[in-house]
Amino acid sequence: MPFQYSPEFRLQLCERMLAGERISSLAEEFSLSVSALARFCGGF
């Protein structure tokens, strides 16, 4: 079963991205792929 992040965590990442942080910087900080972050924010 794949690991699932909480909706709160995903929302926090999306808020940071919408506030202007680069998606690549967030991906590196949290060891996620850029495509995973894009999927996270597509759900909100």
C-alpha positions as CSV (number, residue, x, y, z in Angstrom):
1,M,0.0,0.0,0.0
2,P,1.5,3.4,-1.0
3,F,2.2,6.0,1.6
4,Q,-0.5,8.7,1.9
5,Y,0.1,12.2,3.2
6,S,-2.6,13.8,5.4
7,P,-4.9,16.4,3.8
8,E,-3.5,19.0,6.2
9,F,0.1,18.4,5.1
10,R,-1.0,18.5,1.4
11,L,-2.9,21.7,2.0
12,Q,0.1,23.3,3.8
13,L,2.3,22.5,0.8
14,C,-0.2,23.9,-1.7
15,E,-0.6,27.1,0.3
16,R,3.2,27.6,0.3
17,M,3.3,27.0,-3.4
18,L,0.5,29.4,-4.0
19,A,2.3,32.0,-1.8
20,G,5.2,31.9,-4.3
21,E,7.6,29.3,-3.2
22,R,9.1,27.3,-6.0
23,I,7.7,23.8,-6.4
24,S,11.2,22.5,-7.0
25,S,12.3,23.9,-3.6
26,L,9.4,22.4,-1.8
27,A,9.9,19.1,-3.5
28,E,13.6,19.0,-2.4
29,E,12.8,20.2,1.2
30,F,10.2,17.4,1.7
31,S,11.9,14.7,-0.5
32,L,9.0,14.6,-2.9
33,S,8.8,14.6,-6.7
34,V,7.7,17.7,-8.5
35,S,4.9,15.7,-10.1
36,A,3.7,14.5,-6.7
37,L,3.4,18.1,-5.5
38,A,1.5,19.0,-8.7
39,R,-0.9,16.2,-8.0
40,F,-1.4,17.3,-4.4
41,C,-2.3,20.8,-5.5
42,G,-4.6,19.6,-8.2
43,G,-6.8,18.0,-5.5
44,F,-7.6,21.3,-3.7
